[in-house]
Amino acid sequence: MIFQKDKIVVRKLQEKDKVLLVKWLSNPVVLQYYEGRDRPHNLEMVNQHFYNRKNREVIGCIVEYDGVEVGYIQYYPLDEETKKTYGYSGITETIYGTDQFIGEEEYWNQGIGKLLVTSMIEFLVNQKKADRVVMDPQAWNKRAIACYEKCNLKKVKYLPKHELHEGEYRDCWIMEYKK
């Protein structure tokens, strides 16, 4: 287990979780926000993107809420290339990034995302000694941006045409929590 806070448990990704990731990442409703509806994941894609990573510093985790596996979160220290893209060149602070989604639709709009993000920020600041935690939601994703703002992240940089999503490059916001 990585951490537990209230009804949230975040644990490292295990072999058995491949089935969950395939289920969530083949659901068009989830894919609309994460990966894109044109990229439904099968077992091979899940293995490639979540288990056979070139970057071993990305820690993939399953999110449990009240004993039910409901989503995914990953965290990682920003590499130099990403720091440059995000506008953090020359900054010697410890900066972590996260990406997350709730894969079970019936758990949407219940405050679980806010609890997850605030708990992960707390873990990264207290356990990993992060000075900043950043996320890069697509600019059109109002739900994610509103959630992150409720978690005290601020929009700090606009990245035009930053992420390929459903066949086109989408604008993103760099959102930052600074301790």
C-alpha positions in Angstrom: 0.0 0.0 0.0 1.2 3.5 -0.9 -1.2 5.3 1.5 -4.6 5.3 3.0 -6.7 8.4 3.7 -10.3 8.2 4.9 -12.0 5.8 2.5 -9.2 6.0 -0.1 -6.5 3.4 -0.4 -3.8 3.8 -3.1 -1.7 0.7 -3.8 0.9 -0.3 -6.3 -0.4 -1.8 -9.6 -0.3 -5.6 -9.6 -0.5 -8.2 -12.3 -4.2 -8.9 -11.5 -5.1 -5.3 -12.2 -4.6 -5.7 -16.0 -8.2 -6.8 -16.2 -9.4 -3.6 -14.5 -7.3 -1.4 -16.8 -8.6 -3.1 -19.9 -12.2 -2.7 -18.6 -11.8 1.0 -17.8 -9.7 1.9 -20.9 -12.1 0.2 -23.3 -15.1 2.2 -21.9 -15.8 5.1 -24.3 -17.1 7.3 -21.5 -13.8 7.0 -19.6 -11.8 7.2 -22.8 -13.4 10.5 -23.6 -11.3 12.0 -20.8 -8.3 9.7 -20.6 -6.4 8.4 -23.7 -9.2 9.1 -26.2 -12.1 7.1 -27.6 -10.0 6.3 -30.6 -7.5 4.4 -28.4 -9.5 1.6 -26.6 -7.0 -0.5 -24.7 -6.7 -4.3 -25.0 -4.4 -6.5 -22.9 -1.4 -5.8 -25.1 -1.8 -2.0 -24.9 -2.2 -2.2 -21.1 0.9 -4.3 -20.8 2.9 -1.8 -23.0 1.6 1.4 -21.4 1.3 0.4 -17.7 3.6 -2.6 -17.1 6.5 -2.6 -19.6 7.4 1.1 -19.1 10.7 2.5 -20.3 10.5 5.1 -17.5 10.7 3.1 -14.3 10.2 6.2 -12.2 6.5 6.3 -13.1 4.7 4.5 -10.2 1.3 3.2 -11.3 -1.4 2.6 -8.7 -4.9 1.4 -8.2 -7.3 3.5 -6.3 -9.8 1.8 -3.9 -12.7 3.6 -2.4 -14.5 2.0 0.5 -13.0 -1.4 -0.5 -13.9 -1.1 -4.2 -11.3 -0.7 -7.0 -12.5 2.5 -8.7 -9.6 4.1 -10.6 -6.0 4.6 -11.4 -3.3 7.1 -10.5 0.4 7.4 -11.4 3.1 9.7 -10.0 6.6 10.5 -11.1 9.4 13.0 -10.7 9.5 15.3 -13.7 12.4 14.7 -16.0 14.5 17.5 -17.4 12.7 17.5 -20.8 9.3 17.8 -19.1 10.5 20.5 -16.8 11.6 22.5 -19.8 8.3 22.0 -21.6 6.4 23.0 -18.4 8.5 26.1 -17.8 10.6 24.8 -14.9 14.0 24.8 -16.5 16.7 25.7 -14.0 14.5 25.1 -11.0 16.2 22.8 -8.5 13.0 22.0 -6.5 11.6 18.5 -6.4 8.6 18.5 -8.8 6.3 15.5 -9.2 3.6 15.0 -11.8 0.4 12.9 -11.5 -2.2 11.5 -13.9 -5.4 9.9 -12.7 -8.9 8.8 -13.6 -11.9 7.3 -11.9 -12.7 4.3 -14.1 -16.0 3.4 -12.5 -18.6 5.9 -13.7 -21.0 5.3 -10.8 -18.3 6.8 -8.5 -18.0 10.1 -10.5 -19.3 13.4 -9.0 -19.0 12.2 -5.4 -15.9 14.1 -4.3 -13.6 11.0 -4.7 -11.4 12.8 -7.3 -10.8 15.6 -4.8 -10.1 13.2 -2.0 -7.7 11.3 -4.2 -5.8 14.3 -5.5 -5.5 16.1 -2.2 -4.3 12.8 -0.6 -1.8 12.2 -3.3 -0.4 15.7 -3.0 -0.1 15.2 0.8 1.7 11.9 0.2 4.1 13.5 -2.3 4.9 16.5 -0.2 5.3 14.6 3.1 6.8 11.3 1.9 8.6 12.2 -1.4 9.5 15.8 -0.3 7.9 17.4 -3.3 8.1 21.1 -3.5 5.5 21.2 -6.3 3.0 18.8 -7.8 1.8 19.4 -11.3 -0.9 18.1 -13.7 -1.6 18.9 -17.3 -5.3 18.5 -18.0 -6.6 19.3 -21.4 -8.1 22.8 -21.5 -11.6 21.6 -22.5 -11.8 19.2 -19.5 -13.7 21.5 -17.2 -14.5 18.8 -14.7 -10.9 17.9 -14.1 -9.8 21.6 -13.9 -12.6 22.4 -11.4 -11.5 19.4 -9.3 -7.9 20.4 -9.3 -8.7 24.0 -8.4 -10.7 22.6 -5.4 -7.4 20.9 -4.4 -5.5 24.2 -4.4 -3.8 23.7 -7.8 -3.4 26.9 -9.9 -3.2 27.3 -13.6 0.4 28.4 -14.3 1.0 27.8 -18.0 -1.1 27.3 -21.1 0.4 24.7 -23.6 -1.2 25.0 -27.0 -1.5 21.8 -29.0 0.3 19.8 -26.3 -1.4 16.4 -26.2 -2.7 14.2 -29.0 -6.3 13.2 -28.2 -8.8 11.7 -30.5 -6.9 12.6 -33.6 -5.9 16.2 -32.9 -3.5 18.0 -30.7 -5.3 19.5 -27.7 -4.4 22.5 -25.6 -3.5 21.8 -22.0 -3.1 23.8 -18.8 -0.2 23.2 -16.5 -1.7 23.3 -13.0 0.5 23.4 -10.0 0.3 22.9 -6.2 3.2 24.7 -4.5 3.9 24.0 -0.9 
